[in-house]
Amino acid sequence: GGIIMKRSRYFPAAIISFGLFASLAQAQMQAPSSGTPRISHVMPMGGQAGTTFELRVTGQDLHDVEGLHFNFPGVTVEHGSSEKTATPAGMGKKAKGQPQGLTTHTFKVTLPANAHLGIQDVRIITKSGISNPRAFVVSDMKEYAEVEPNDDVPKAQKIELNSTVSGVISTPTDVDYYVFTGKKGQRVVFSCLTTRIDSKLPVALQVYGADGSYLGSNRGYRENDAVHDAVLPADGPYYVRVFSFSHTLGGIDYFYRLTVSTAPWIDAVFPPVVEPGKATSVTVYGRNLPGGKLDPTTSVNERPLERAVVTVKTPGDPTALQRLAFTGFNPPAASMIDGFDLRLQNEAGS
């Protein structure tokens, strides 16, 4: 209608515009009275490449669901059941800040074996449109979803070393325990991601031996994420305690991904800038680095870091360097910087 009015100010154009608006009004009256679909969270928040698992998607206005959309190819999806989602018990006044009118849809998802590792995203598709994205992590390790009750040491959920568990701190006072078996001398990295996967949770984690010995804790490694490592003093079980720092925040969108592994963890790379199309030697600082040696002059949160020199072959094609190809956490301040993934791998994973 607007384009026609620019072409002519005569009466026939006004008639055409009126007809257009009348048609739009009629279409709106016939359309279902639902808003744009919105996802609050997904469970689990990731999956192992090449596996099939159940994915639960929770949100508002999830009517007439047609499927899921991942930002990488090769995923197969089958829609299963749906149910209304209750606000977590014990929220009290806190429930006022929680999403209301939620429904949960269950899907059978199969990830391709060659899926690109890292933080991807997933959306739900309905007849009313496509939803906001939620972070979805593709991993190369075994995946678990939290199983309640796991709020005390005797109820700790068993997981394997070199695995990831997706969980939720459903109320401010919720505490989750996990137990795994390790061997003496293993340097185990405990990473609990929240900020990187769009969660509100200010997570804190603590690590204990089976005898109650304290092996350390962390919070605020990067924004709300937590990362700690410990060299295991003996063979046997070890416990990880996950909770909301100060026990003042919790709810269905206070979720986390806890990884317990001996895989490499990169804390920093220097120099962080390389020239496109050239093979460049860079120094990597982190933990469990292939070929890495402890550097007594470098530490993070009082944990000594290893140092390794690796050669990076930077893509020469400028289009391959766009930040959209980066699958890590990318804060807004760095959104215009071109970059690419650097990963190291050992027998435990990437």
Secondary structure, DSSP 8 states (H G I E B T S, - for coil): -HHHHHH--SHHHHHHHHHHHHHHHHHHHHS-S----EEEEEESSEEETT-EEEEEEEEES--SEEEEEESSS--EEEEEEEEE----TT-GGGGGGS--SEEEEEEEEE--TT---EEEEEEEEETTEE---EEEEEESSEEEE--S---SGGG-EE--SSEEEEEE--STT-EEEEEEEE-TT-EEEEEEESGGGT----EEEEEEETT--EEEEEE-SBTTBEEEEEE--SSEEEEEEEEEGGG---STT-EEEEEEESS-EEEEEESS---TTSEEEEEEEEES-TT-EEEEEEEETTEEEEEEEEEEE---SGGGG-GGG--S---GGGTTS--------BTTB-
